[in-house]
């Protein structure tokens, strides 16, 4: 977590969009993900997944959420 985005659970500290690498909080990450039709990794981090997803598209998140209900 960091001061700009106290709820950030992203562990990819190398990402240039990570709030610790720029001063605009989560906005740049969210904008990038919206453009690519992806869900930010922090949403995936809120799920109890056995492994990291192969991709972060909307459909991948929907499948991950539905797998939690089984």
PDB file with SEQRES, HELIX, SHEET and CRYST1 records, atoms N, CA, C and O in Angstrom:
SEQRES   1 A   70  UNK UNK UNK UNK UNK UNK UNK UNK UNK UNK UNK UNK UNK          
SEQRES   2 A   70  UNK UNK UNK UNK UNK UNK UNK UNK UNK UNK UNK UNK UNK          
SEQRES   3 A   70  UNK UNK UNK UNK UNK UNK UNK UNK UNK UNK UNK UNK UNK          
SEQRES   4 A   70  UNK UNK UNK UNK UNK UNK UNK UNK UNK UNK UNK UNK UNK          
SEQRES   5 A   70  UNK UNK UNK UNK UNK UNK UNK UNK UNK UNK UNK UNK UNK          
SEQRES   6 A   70  UNK UNK UNK UNK UNK                                          
HELIX    1 AA1 UNK A   27  UNK A   36  1                                  10    
HELIX    2 AA2 UNK A   41  UNK A   45  1                                   5    
HELIX    3 AA3 UNK A   58  UNK A   69  1                                  12    
CRYST1    1.000    1.000    1.000  90.00  90.00  90.00 P 1           1          
ATOM      1  N   UNK A   1       0.836  -1.184   0.000  1.00  0.00           N  
ATOM      2  CA  UNK A   1       0.000   0.000   0.000  1.00  0.00           C  
ATOM      3  C   UNK A   1       0.881   1.247   0.000  1.00  0.00           C  
ATOM      4  O   UNK A   1       2.067   1.190   0.325  1.00  0.00           O  
ATOM      5  N   UNK A   2       0.291   2.346  -0.362  1.00  0.00           N  
ATOM      6  CA  UNK A   2       1.040   3.596  -0.418  1.00  0.00           C  
ATOM      7  C   UNK A   2       0.097   4.756  -0.111  1.00  0.00           C  
ATOM      8  O   UNK A   2      -1.119   4.575  -0.039  1.00  0.00           O  
ATOM      9  N   UNK A   3       0.658   5.929   0.066  1.00  0.00           N  
ATOM     10  CA  UNK A   3      -0.144   7.094   0.436  1.00  0.00           C  
ATOM     11  C   UNK A   3      -1.110   7.543  -0.658  1.00  0.00           C  
ATOM     12  O   UNK A   3      -2.191   8.051  -0.358  1.00  0.00           O  
ATOM     13  N   UNK A   4      -0.730   7.361  -1.926  1.00  0.00           N  
ATOM     14  CA  UNK A   4      -1.584   7.817  -3.018  1.00  0.00           C  
ATOM     15  C   UNK A   4      -2.787   6.904  -3.235  1.00  0.00           C  
ATOM     16  O   UNK A   4      -3.854   7.371  -3.632  1.00  0.00           O  
ATOM     17  N   UNK A   5      -2.628   5.639  -2.983  1.00  0.00           N  
ATOM     18  CA  UNK A   5      -3.695   4.657  -3.168  1.00  0.00           C  
ATOM     19  C   UNK A   5      -3.644   3.673  -2.010  1.00  0.00           C  
ATOM     20  O   UNK A   5      -3.080   2.586  -2.142  1.00  0.00           O  
ATOM     21  N   UNK A   6      -4.228   4.043  -0.881  1.00  0.00           N  
ATOM     22  CA  UNK A   6      -4.106   3.210   0.320  1.00  0.00           C  
ATOM     23  C   UNK A   6      -4.727   1.825   0.189  1.00  0.00           C  
ATOM     24  O   UNK A   6      -4.451   0.960   1.020  1.00  0.00           O  
ATOM     25  N   UNK A   7      -5.565   1.582  -0.839  1.00  0.00           N  
ATOM     26  CA  UNK A   7      -6.179   0.275  -1.020  1.00  0.00           C  
ATOM     27  C   UNK A   7      -5.451  -0.576  -2.052  1.00  0.00           C  
ATOM     28  O   UNK A   7      -5.869  -1.703  -2.317  1.00  0.00           O  
ATOM     29  N   UNK A   8      -4.371  -0.065  -2.642  1.00  0.00           N  
ATOM     30  CA  UNK A   8      -3.661  -0.761  -3.715  1.00  0.00           C  
ATOM     31  C   UNK A   8      -3.068  -2.077  -3.207  1.00  0.00           C  
ATOM     32  O   UNK A   8      -2.334  -2.099  -2.219  1.00  0.00           O  
ATOM     33  N   UNK A   9      -3.400  -3.175  -3.899  1.00  0.00           N  
ATOM     34  CA  UNK A   9      -2.844  -4.480  -3.557  1.00  0.00           C  
ATOM     35  C   UNK A   9      -1.925  -5.011  -4.652  1.00  0.00           C  
ATOM     36  O   UNK A   9      -1.489  -6.161  -4.596  1.00  0.00           O  
ATOM     37  N   UNK A  10      -1.632  -4.184  -5.641  1.00  0.00           N  
ATOM     38  CA  UNK A  10      -0.780  -4.609  -6.744  1.00  0.00           C  
ATOM     39  C   UNK A  10       0.631  -4.886  -6.235  1.00  0.00           C  
ATOM     40  O   UNK A  10       1.202  -4.093  -5.485  1.00  0.00           O  
ATOM     41  N   UNK A  11       1.178  -6.011  -6.650  1.00  0.00           N  
ATOM     42  CA  UNK A  11       2.536  -6.382  -6.242  1.00  0.00           C  
ATOM     43  C   UNK A  11       3.551  -6.170  -7.361  1.00  0.00           C  
ATOM     44  O   UNK A  11       4.735  -6.449  -7.177  1.00  0.00           O  
ATOM     45  N   UNK A  12       3.106  -5.681  -8.516  1.00  0.00           N  
ATOM     46  CA  UNK A  12       4.013  -5.454  -9.651  1.00  0.00           C  
ATOM     47  C   UNK A  12       4.661  -4.076  -9.514  1.00  0.00           C  
ATOM     48  O   UNK A  12       4.268  -3.112 -10.172  1.00  0.00           O  
ATOM     49  N   UNK A  13       5.647  -4.018  -8.655  1.00  0.00           N  
ATOM     50  CA  UNK A  13       6.311  -2.735  -8.388  1.00  0.00           C  
ATOM     51  C   UNK A  13       7.145  -2.238  -9.560  1.00  0.00           C  
ATOM     52  O   UNK A  13       7.567  -1.081  -9.567  1.00  0.00           O  
ATOM     53  N   UNK A  14       7.390  -3.086 -10.546  1.00  0.00           N  
ATOM     54  CA  UNK A  14       8.146  -2.688 -11.737  1.00  0.00           C  
ATOM     55  C   UNK A  14       7.262  -1.969 -12.763  1.00  0.00           C  
ATOM     56  O   UNK A  14       7.768  -1.295 -13.660  1.00  0.00           O  
ATOM     57  N   UNK A  15       5.971  -2.113 -12.629  1.00  0.00           N  
ATOM     58  CA  UNK A  15       5.042  -1.507 -13.588  1.00  0.00           C  
ATOM     59  C   UNK A  15       5.125   0.018 -13.496  1.00  0.00           C  
ATOM     60  O   UNK A  15       5.043   0.574 -12.400  1.00  0.00           O  
ATOM     61  N   UNK A  16       5.287   0.697 -14.627  1.00  0.00           N  
ATOM     62  CA  UNK A  16       5.355   2.161 -14.584  1.00  0.00           C  
ATOM     63  C   UNK A  16       4.047   2.807 -14.133  1.00  0.00           C  
ATOM     64  O   UNK A  16       4.041   3.971 -13.734  1.00  0.00           O  
ATOM     65  N   UNK A  17       2.939   2.064 -14.191  1.00  0.00           N  
ATOM     66  CA  UNK A  17       1.643   2.596 -13.773  1.00  0.00           C  
ATOM     67  C   UNK A  17       1.416   2.435 -12.269  1.00  0.00           C  
ATOM     68  O   UNK A  17       0.487   3.025 -11.717  1.00  0.00           O  
ATOM     69  N   UNK A  18       2.250   1.648 -11.610  1.00  0.00           N  
ATOM     70  CA  UNK A  18       2.059   1.409 -10.170  1.00  0.00           C  
ATOM     71  C   UNK A  18       2.130   2.741  -9.433  1.00  0.00           C  
ATOM     72  O   UNK A  18       2.978   3.572  -9.758  1.00  0.00           O  
ATOM     73  N   UNK A  19       1.263   2.963  -8.452  1.00  0.00           N  
ATOM     74  CA  UNK A  19       1.228   4.245  -7.743  1.00  0.00           C  
ATOM     75  C   UNK A  19       2.542   4.661  -7.082  1.00  0.00           C  
ATOM     76  O   UNK A  19       2.741   5.844  -6.807  1.00  0.00           O  
ATOM     77  N   UNK A  20       3.428   3.722  -6.826  1.00  0.00           N  
ATOM     78  CA  UNK A  20       4.720   4.091  -6.240  1.00  0.00           C  
ATOM     79  C   UNK A  20       5.697   4.607  -7.290  1.00  0.00           C  
ATOM     80  O   UNK A  20       6.750   5.144  -6.944  1.00  0.00           O  
ATOM     81  N   UNK A  21       5.358   4.450  -8.574  1.00  0.00           N  
ATOM     82  CA  UNK A  21       6.258   4.868  -9.656  1.00  0.00           C  
ATOM     83  C   UNK A  21       5.811   6.143 -10.361  1.00  0.00           C  
ATOM     84  O   UNK A  21       6.458   6.591 -11.307  1.00  0.00           O  
ATOM     85  N   UNK A  22       4.712   6.726  -9.905  1.00  0.00           N  
ATOM     86  CA  UNK A  22       4.233   7.985 -10.476  1.00  0.00           C  
ATOM     87  C   UNK A  22       3.331   8.635  -9.432  1.00  0.00           C  
ATOM     88  O   UNK A  22       2.994   8.011  -8.425  1.00  0.00           O  
ATOM     89  N   UNK A  23       2.951   9.857  -9.663  1.00  0.00           N  
ATOM     90  CA  UNK A  23       2.261  10.634  -8.632  1.00  0.00           C  
ATOM     91  C   UNK A  23       0.761  10.823  -8.863  1.00  0.00           C  
ATOM     92  O   UNK A  23       0.152  11.716  -8.273  1.00  0.00           O  
ATOM     93  N   UNK A  24       0.165   9.989  -9.716  1.00  0.00           N  
ATOM     94  CA  UNK A  24      -1.259  10.181 -10.039  1.00  0.00           C  
ATOM     95  C   UNK A  24      -2.151   9.068  -9.489  1.00  0.00           C  
ATOM     96  O   UNK A  24      -3.274   8.891  -9.960  1.00  0.00           O  
ATOM     97  N   UNK A  25      -1.664   8.318  -8.500  1.00  0.00           N  
ATOM     98  CA  UNK A  25      -2.472   7.256  -7.906  1.00  0.00           C  
ATOM     99  C   UNK A  25      -2.782   6.145  -8.884  1.00  0.00           C  
ATOM    100  O   UNK A  25      -1.947   5.776  -9.709  1.00  0.00           O  
ATOM    101  N   UNK A  26      -3.976   5.619  -8.788  1.00  0.00           N  
ATOM    102  CA  UNK A  26      -4.386   4.482  -9.618  1.00  0.00           C  
ATOM    103  C   UNK A  26      -4.931   4.893 -10.989  1.00  0.00           C  
ATOM    104  O   UNK A  26      -5.167   4.034 -11.839  1.00  0.00           O  
ATOM    105  N   UNK A  27      -5.129   6.180 -11.210  1.00  0.00           N  
ATOM    106  CA  UNK A  27      -5.712   6.654 -12.469  1.00  0.00           C  
ATOM    107  C   UNK A  27      -5.036   6.132 -13.718  1.00  0.00           C  
ATOM    108  O   UNK A  27      -5.726   5.618 -14.599  1.00  0.00           O  
ATOM    109  N   UNK A  28      -3.708   6.236 -13.844  1.00  0.00           N  
ATOM    110  CA  UNK A  28      -3.063   5.738 -15.059  1.00  0.00           C  
ATOM    111  C   UNK A  28      -3.259   4.236 -15.281  1.00  0.00           C  
ATOM    112  O   UNK A  28      -3.419   3.788 -16.416  1.00  0.00           O  
ATOM    113  N   UNK A  29      -3.246   3.473 -14.206  1.00  0.00           N  
ATOM    114  CA  UNK A  29      -3.463   2.024 -14.316  1.00  0.00           C  
ATOM    115  C   UNK A  29      -4.876   1.741 -14.800  1.00  0.00           C  
ATOM    116  O   UNK A  29      -5.073   0.935 -15.708  1.00  0.00           O  
ATOM    117  N   UNK A  30      -5.844   2.390 -14.207  1.00  0.00           N  
ATOM    118  CA  UNK A  30      -7.238   2.178 -14.595  1.00  0.00           C  
ATOM    119  C   UNK A  30      -7.463   2.610 -16.043  1.00  0.00           C  
ATOM    120  O   UNK A  30      -8.146   1.911 -16.793  1.00  0.00           O  
ATOM    121  N   UNK A  31      -6.905   3.739 -16.443  1.00  0.00           N  
ATOM    122  CA  UNK A  31      -7.048   4.212 -17.826  1.00  0.00           C  
ATOM    123  C   UNK A  31      -6.460   3.210 -18.811  1.00  0.00           C  
ATOM    124  O   UNK A  31      -7.071   2.923 -19.840  1.00  0.00           O  
ATOM    125  N   UNK A  32      -5.281   2.677 -18.504  1.00  0.00           N  
ATOM    126  CA  UNK A  32      -4.645   1.668 -19.368  1.00  0.00           C  
ATOM    127  C   UNK A  32      -5.521   0.439 -19.481  1.00  0.00           C  
ATOM    128  O   UNK A  32      -5.733  -0.084 -20.575  1.00  0.00           O  
ATOM    129  N   UNK A  33      -6.032  -0.025 -18.345  1.00  0.00           N  
ATOM    130  CA  UNK A  33      -6.858  -1.226 -18.354  1.00  0.00           C  
ATOM    131  C   UNK A  33      -8.162  -1.018 -19.104  1.00  0.00           C  
ATOM    132  O   UNK A  33      -8.593  -1.911 -19.834  1.00  0.00           O  
ATOM    133  N   UNK A  34      -8.796   0.123 -18.947  1.00  0.00           N  
ATOM    134  CA  UNK A  34     -10.024   0.397 -19.693  1.00  0.00           C  
ATOM    135  C   UNK A  34      -9.772   0.381 -21.198  1.00  0.00           C  
ATOM    136  O   UNK A  34     -10.577  -0.153 -21.962  1.00  0.00           O  
ATOM    137  N   UNK A  35      -8.669   0.959 -21.614  1.00  0.00           N  
ATOM    138  CA  UNK A  35      -8.334   1.002 -23.036  1.00  0.00           C  
ATOM    139  C   UNK A  35      -8.126  -0.402 -23.603  1.00  0.00           C  
ATOM    140  O   UNK A  35      -8.497  -0.681 -24.743  1.00  0.00           O  
ATOM    141  N   UNK A  36      -7.523  -1.290 -22.790  1.00  0.00           N  
ATOM    142  CA  UNK A  36      -7.221  -2.644 -23.241  1.00  0.00           C  
ATOM    143  C   UNK A  36      -8.330  -3.650 -22.933  1.00  0.00           C  
ATOM    144  O   UNK A  36      -8.192  -4.837 -23.229  1.00  0.00           O  
ATOM    145  N   UNK A  37      -9.441  -3.173 -22.333  1.00  0.00           N  
ATOM    146  CA  UNK A  37     -10.552  -4.040 -21.904  1.00  0.00           C  
ATOM    147  C   UNK A  37     -10.069  -5.074 -20.895  1.00  0.00           C  
ATOM    148  O   UNK A  37     -10.412  -6.253 -20.977  1.00  0.00           O  
ATOM    149  N   UNK A  38      -9.275  -4.614 -19.952  1.00  0.00           N  
ATOM    150  CA  UNK A  38      -8.757  -5.465 -18.899  1.00  0.00           C  
ATOM    151  C   UNK A  38      -9.230  -4.971 -17.536  1.00  0.00           C  
ATOM    152  O   UNK A  38      -9.720  -3.850 -17.398  1.00  0.00           O  
ATOM    153  N   UNK A  39      -9.072  -5.830 -16.541  1.00  0.00           N  
ATOM    154  CA  UNK A  39      -9.401  -5.515 -15.150  1.00  0.00           C  
ATOM    155  C   UNK A  39      -8.066  -5.338 -14.419  1.00  0.00           C  
ATOM    156  O   UNK A  39      -7.170  -6.164 -14.596  1.00  0.00           O  
ATOM    157  N   UNK A  40      -7.906  -4.302 -13.614  1.00  0.00           N  
ATOM    158  CA  UNK A  40      -6.659  -4.134 -12.860  1.00  0.00           C  
ATOM    159  C   UNK A  40      -6.377  -5.347 -11.969  1.00  0.00           C  
ATOM    160  O   UNK A  40      -7.303  -5.986 -11.468  1.00  0.00           O  
ATOM    161  N   UNK A  41      -5.106  -5.654 -11.781  1.00  0.00           N  
ATOM    162  CA  UNK A  41      -4.726  -6.839 -11.005  1.00  0.00           C  
ATOM    163  C   UNK A  41      -5.241  -6.787  -9.579  1.00  0.00           C  
ATOM    164  O   UNK A  41      -5.431  -7.835  -8.961  1.00  0.00           O  
ATOM    165  N   UNK A  42      -5.473  -5.590  -9.033  1.00  0.00           N  
ATOM    166  CA  UNK A  42      -5.971  -5.503  -7.658  1.00  0.00           C  
ATOM    167  C   UNK A  42      -7.337  -6.177  -7.515  1.00  0.00           C  
ATOM    168  O   UNK A  42      -7.657  -6.688  -6.441  1.00  0.00           O  
ATOM    169  N   UNK A  43      -8.144  -6.189  -8.575  1.00  0.00           N  
ATOM    170  CA  UNK A  43      -9.431  -6.890  -8.512  1.00  0.00           C  
ATOM    171  C   UNK A  43      -9.198  -8.386  -8.416  1.00  0.00           C  
ATOM    172  O   UNK A  43      -9.868  -9.071  -7.643  1.00  0.00           O  
ATOM    173  N   UNK A  44      -8.243  -8.906  -9.202  1.00  0.00           N  
ATOM    174  CA  UNK A  44      -7.913 -10.329  -9.144  1.00  0.00           C  
ATOM    175  C   UNK A  44      -7.330 -10.686  -7.776  1.00  0.00           C  
ATOM    176  O   UNK A  44      -7.577 -11.773  -7.255  1.00  0.00           O  
ATOM    177  N   UNK A  45      -6.557  -9.764  -7.199  1.00  0.00           N  
ATOM    178  CA  UNK A  45      -5.948 -10.022  -5.893  1.00  0.00           C  
ATOM    179  C   UNK A  45      -6.999 -10.183  -4.795  1.00  0.00           C  
ATOM    180  O   UNK A  45      -6.724 -10.771  -3.750  1.00  0.00           O  
ATOM    181  N   UNK A  46      -8.195  -9.663  -5.032  1.00  0.00           N  
ATOM    182  CA  UNK A  46      -9.247  -9.779  -4.022  1.00  0.00           C  
ATOM    183  C   UNK A  46      -9.891 -11.166  -4.024  1.00  0.00           C  
ATOM    184  O   UNK A  46     -10.668 -11.492  -3.127  1.00  0.00           O  
ATOM    185  N   UNK A  47      -9.570 -11.978  -5.025  1.00  0.00           N  
ATOM    186  CA  UNK A  47     -10.100 -13.332  -5.118  1.00  0.00           C  
ATOM    187  C   UNK A  47      -9.070 -14.318  -4.568  1.00  0.00           C  
ATOM    188  O   UNK A  47      -7.870 -14.043  -4.579  1.00  0.00           O  
ATOM    189  N   UNK A  48      -9.533 -15.433  -4.103  1.00  0.00           N  
ATOM    190  CA  UNK A  48      -8.641 -16.467  -3.583  1.00  0.00           C  
ATOM    191  C   UNK A  48      -8.320 -17.439  -4.713  1.00  0.00           C  
ATOM    192  O   UNK A  48      -8.860 -18.544  -4.762  1.00  0.00           O  
ATOM    193  N   UNK A  49      -7.440 -17.023  -5.616  1.00  0.00           N  
ATOM    194  CA  UNK A  49      -7.101 -17.843  -6.779  1.00  0.00           C  
ATOM    195  C   UNK A  49      -5.877 -18.708  -6.478  1.00  0.00           C  
ATOM    196  O   UNK A  49      -4.955 -18.254  -5.801  1.00  0.00           O  
ATOM    197  N   UNK A  50      -5.857 -19.949  -6.974  1.00  0.00           N  
ATOM    198  CA  UNK A  50      -4.714 -20.827  -6.721  1.00  0.00           C  
ATOM    199  C   UNK A  50      -3.446 -20.403  -7.464  1.00  0.00           C  
ATOM    200  O   UNK A  50      -2.339 -20.751  -7.052  1.00  0.00           O  
ATOM    201  N   UNK A  51      -3.604 -19.657  -8.550  1.00  0.00           N  
ATOM    202  CA  UNK A  51      -2.447 -19.178  -9.315  1.00  0.00           C  
ATOM    203  C   UNK A  51      -2.773 -17.862 -10.004  1.00  0.00           C  
ATOM    204  O   UNK A  51      -3.936 -17.479 -10.133  1.00  0.00           O  
ATOM    205  N   UNK A  52      -1.734 -17.184 -10.440  1.00  0.00           N  
ATOM    206  CA  UNK A  52      -1.882 -15.898 -11.128  1.00  0.00           C  
ATOM    207  C   UNK A  52      -2.577 -16.114 -12.476  1.00  0.00           C  
ATOM    208  O   UNK A  52      -2.267 -17.081 -13.173  1.00  0.00           O  
ATOM    209  N   UNK A  53      -3.502 -15.241 -12.855  1.00  0.00           N  
ATOM    210  CA  UNK A  53      -4.175 -15.411 -14.148  1.00  0.00           C  
ATOM    211  C   UNK A  53      -3.208 -15.238 -15.318  1.00  0.00           C  
ATOM    212  O   UNK A  53      -2.213 -14.519 -15.220  1.00  0.00           O  
ATOM    213  N   UNK A  54      -3.521 -15.912 -16.427  1.00  0.00           N  
ATOM    214  CA  UNK A  54      -2.677 -15.798 -17.622  1.00  0.00           C  
ATOM    215  C   UNK A  54      -2.893 -14.470 -18.325  1.00  0.00           C  
ATOM    216  O   UNK A  54      -1.983 -13.939 -18.962  1.00  0.00           O  
ATOM    217  N   UNK A  55      -4.120 -13.929 -18.206  1.00  0.00           N  
ATOM    218  CA  UNK A  55      -4.436 -12.623 -18.773  1.00  0.00           C  
ATOM    219  C   UNK A  55      -5.476 -11.949 -17.887  1.00  0.00           C  
ATOM    220  O   UNK A  55      -6.063 -12.586 -17.013  1.00  0.00           O  
ATOM    221  N   UNK A  56      -5.696 -10.678 -18.113  1.00  0.00           N  
ATOM    222  CA  UNK A  56      -6.523  -9.867 -17.220  1.00  0.00           C  
ATOM    223  C   UNK A  56      -7.746  -9.265 -17.907  1.00  0.00           C  
ATOM    224  O   UNK A  56      -8.262  -8.238 -17.466  1.00  0.00           O  
ATOM    225  N   UNK A  57      -8.209  -9.896 -18.979  1.00  0.00           N  
ATOM    226  CA  UNK A  57      -9.368  -9.382 -19.700  1.00  0.00           C  
ATOM    227  C   UNK A  57     -10.638  -9.531 -18.866  1.00  0.00           C  
ATOM    228  O   UNK A  57     -10.675 -10.317 -17.919  1.00  0.00           O  
ATOM    229  N   UNK A  58     -11.670  -8.780 -19.219  1.00  0.00           N  
ATOM    230  CA  UNK A  58     -12.945  -8.837 -18.514  1.00  0.00           C  
ATOM    231  C   UNK A  58     -13.422 -10.286 -18.360  1.00  0.00           C  
ATOM    232  O   UNK A  58     -13.872 -10.700 -17.292  1.00  0.00           O  
ATOM    233  N   UNK A  59     -13.310 -11.040 -19.456  1.00  0.00           N  
ATOM    234  CA  UNK A  59     -13.787 -12.420 -19.456  1.00  0.00           C  
ATOM    235  C   UNK A  59     -13.006 -13.283 -18.464  1.00  0.00           C  
ATOM    236  O   UNK A  59     -13.575 -14.169 -17.827  1.00  0.00           O  
ATOM    237  N   UNK A  60     -11.699 -13.021 -18.333  1.00  0.00           N  
ATOM    238  CA  UNK A  60     -10.874 -13.768 -17.381  1.00  0.00           C  
ATOM    239  C   UNK A  60     -11.335 -13.501 -15.954  1.00  0.00           C  
ATOM    240  O   UNK A  60     -11.382 -14.410 -15.126  1.00  0.00           O  
ATOM    241  N   UNK A  61     -11.676 -12.245 -15.677  1.00  0.00           N  
ATOM    242  CA  UNK A  61     -12.144 -11.909 -14.336  1.00  0.00           C  
ATOM    243  C   UNK A  61     -13.505 -12.556 -14.070  1.00  0.00           C  
ATOM    244  O   UNK A  61     -13.749 -13.074 -12.980  1.00  0.00           O  
ATOM    245  N   UNK A  62     -14.381 -12.523 -15.066  1.00  0.00           N  
ATOM    246  CA  UNK A  62     -15.699 -13.145 -14.899  1.00  0.00           C  
ATOM    247  C   UNK A  62     -15.552 -14.634 -14.608  1.00  0.00           C  
ATOM    248  O   UNK A  62     -16.219 -15.159 -13.717  1.00  0.00           O  
ATOM    249  N   UNK A  63     -14.684 -15.319 -15.353  1.00  0.00           N  
ATOM    250  CA  UNK A  63     -14.452 -16.742 -15.101  1.00  0.00           C  
ATOM    251  C   UNK A  63     -13.894 -16.974 -13.701  1.00  0.00           C  
ATOM    252  O   UNK A  63     -14.293 -17.916 -13.016  1.00  0.00           O  
ATOM    253  N   UNK A  64     -12.976 -16.120 -13.281  1.00  0.00           N  
ATOM    254  CA  UNK A  64     -12.366 -16.268 -11.953  1.00  0.00           C  
ATOM    255  C   UNK A  64     -13.417 -16.079 -10.858  1.00  0.00           C  
ATOM    256  O   UNK A  64     -13.429 -16.819  -9.874  1.00  0.00           O  
ATOM    257  N   UNK A  65     -14.284 -15.105 -11.025  1.00  0.00           N  
ATOM    258  CA  UNK A  65     -15.340 -14.875 -10.024  1.00  0.00           C  
ATOM    259  C   UNK A  65     -16.278 -16.079  -9.989  1.00  0.00           C  
ATOM    260  O   UNK A  65     -16.616 -16.575  -8.914  1.00  0.00           O  
ATOM    261  N   UNK A  66     -16.697 -16.550 -11.162  1.00  0.00           N  
ATOM    262  CA  UNK A  66     -17.602 -17.694 -11.193  1.00  0.00           C  
ATOM    263  C   UNK A  66     -16.960 -18.956 -10.620  1.00  0.00           C  
ATOM    264  O   UNK A  66     -17.654 -19.785 -10.029  1.00  0.00           O  
ATOM    265  N   UNK A  67     -15.664 -19.112 -10.783  1.00  0.00           N  
ATOM    266  CA  UNK A  67     -14.981 -20.286 -10.228  1.00  0.00           C  
ATOM    267  C   UNK A  67     -14.985 -20.254  -8.703  1.00  0.00           C  
ATOM    268  O   UNK A  67     -14.900 -21.301  -8.061  1.00  0.00           O  
ATOM    269  N   UNK A  68     -15.084 -19.071  -8.125  1.00  0.00           N  
ATOM    270  CA  UNK A  68     -15.128 -18.931  -6.665  1.00  0.00           C  
ATOM    271  C   UNK A  68     -16.460 -19.413  -6.099  1.00  0.00           C  
ATOM    272  O   UNK A  68     -16.541 -19.775  -4.926  1.00  0.00           O  
ATOM    273  N   UNK A  69     -17.492 -19.418  -6.918  1.00  0.00           N  
ATOM    274  CA  UNK A  69     -18.823 -19.802  -6.466  1.00  0.00           C  
ATOM    275  C   UNK A  69     -19.046 -21.304  -6.497  1.00  0.00           C  
ATOM    276  O   UNK A  69     -20.008 -21.803  -5.913  1.00  0.00           O  
ATOM    277  N   UNK A  70     -18.155 -22.034  -7.184  1.00  0.00           N  
ATOM    278  CA  UNK A  70     -18.327 -23.494  -7.319  1.00  0.00           C  
ATOM    279  C   UNK A  70     -17.971 -24.217  -6.052  1.00  0.00           C  
ATOM    280  O   UNK A  70     -18.059 -25.443  -5.995  1.00  0.00           O  
TER     281      UNK A  70                                                      
END                                                                             
